[in-house]
């Protein structure tokens, strides 16, 4: 298995973590490797629905994002991804703390990939789980300077 280039990982995290949507959601790509990725989010007032718990859309976003990045290292460097299916289950309401979505690629294909993610609260409890089907988009890469692998 190829070894990810640390320069590529650092550049990717910088690009992702300063992009508009992750910044808007106050989430960050904390770790990425082949077939796995961790997304972190510190719960704030902007993540709450009217009943004082984290909005389901926040959990869906974390699962969508963690599954995306878990598959990303296997797509060609000049390619991107798009989610074509997202299924999830909400398991426990959350009101404060940190959420960590741990994504794992289950199958990475040339055009279609499949991944799962669990969202864990800082107290260690699983609060949501989901799966995602993703389609590779040739020519829609991030445009990185560093090579993906050593």
N, C-alpha and C positions, 0 to 999 in steps of 0.2 A: 504494500500500500504506500502511495506517495506521502511525503512529509510536507505539511503546510509550511509555507514560507512565513516566518514571523513578521517580516516587513509588510507582506500582503495583508496579514491578519490585522496588524496595527493600522494600516491605511484604510482597510474595510471598516473597522470599528469606528474610526474617526469620521468617515463619510456617512455611515449609517446613523451614528449617534448625534450628528449635527444636521441631519436631514429634517425637513419640515414636519412630517407626520410623527416620527418618533419623538422629536422635541416637543411637539404639541401634546402628546400623550404622556410626557415625562417618563418614557421608557428607554432602555438602552440595551444594546447588544453587549452582554457581559462576557460571553465566551462563545467561540465557534471552533469547530474541528470537523473532520470528515465524519459525516452522519450524525452530528449533534450540535446543538446550540442552546445557550441560556439567554433568556431575556428577563431583565429585572425592571420592576416598577415600584416606586415608593408611593403608596396610596395617599392621595390628597383630596381636598374638597371637590376638585374638578372631576373626579372619578366616581362621585356618589350620585345615586338616583334619589328621588324624593323621600324614600323610606329609610335613608341613612346607611345603605349598604352599597358596595361597589356595583356599578351598572354592569349588566351582563355583556354589553358591547365591549367593555374594557377587557373582560376575560376572553371573549371571542378574538379580540385584537391580539392579545398575548399568544393565544394558541395559533392563530393564523401566522403571526410573525415568527414564532419559534419553529413551526414546521417548515416555513419557507427557508429560514437560514440553516436548518438541519440538512436540507437537501442541497443547498447552494454550492457547497464545495465539490460536488460531483458533476455539476453542469460545466460545459466548456466555458473558458474565461470570457469569450465574447458573447455569451448567452445570458439571458435573464430568466425569470420564472413568473408565472401568474397562477394564483389559486383558482381551481375550477370546481372545487367542492370542499365544503367545510362542515363537519358534523361535530357537535360537542354536547357535553352534559355538564350542568352546574350541580355541584355536589354539596356545597356549604356556603352560606353567606359570609361575607368578609366586611369589616368596618374600618380596619386600620392596619398598619404595618407594611411589610414589603411582600410583593408577590414575585415569584420566580417561575417562569415558564421554561420547562426543560423539554426541548424538542429532540426527536430521534427519527432519522430516516429509516423506513422499513424496507422500501424498494426504490432504487434510483434507476430509472430507465432513460433511454435516449430522448424520448418525447414526453413521457408521463412518469411521475414519481408519486410515492405515497409515504406519508409521515404521520407521527403522532406526537402529542405534547400533553404533559400534565402541568397544571398550575398549582404550585405549592405555596402556602402561606409561610411567613417567617416563623410561625410556631411549629412548622413541620407537617401540617395537615394538607392533604390533597383537596383543593376546592373546586377544580374543574379538570376535565379531560376531553380531548378531542382528536380527530383525525382530519387529514387534509390530502386532497389529490391536487397535484401541481403539474402544470404544463411548461415545458422548456420553450423559451422564445429565442431562437437564433438571432444574433445581431442586436440584442437588447441588453448587452452587458453593462456593468457599472463604469467601465472605462478606467480601470486601475493601471497605475504605473508599474507596480511590482508584479512579478510572476506569482501565480497561485501556489506553485509547489517548488521545492528546492530541487 
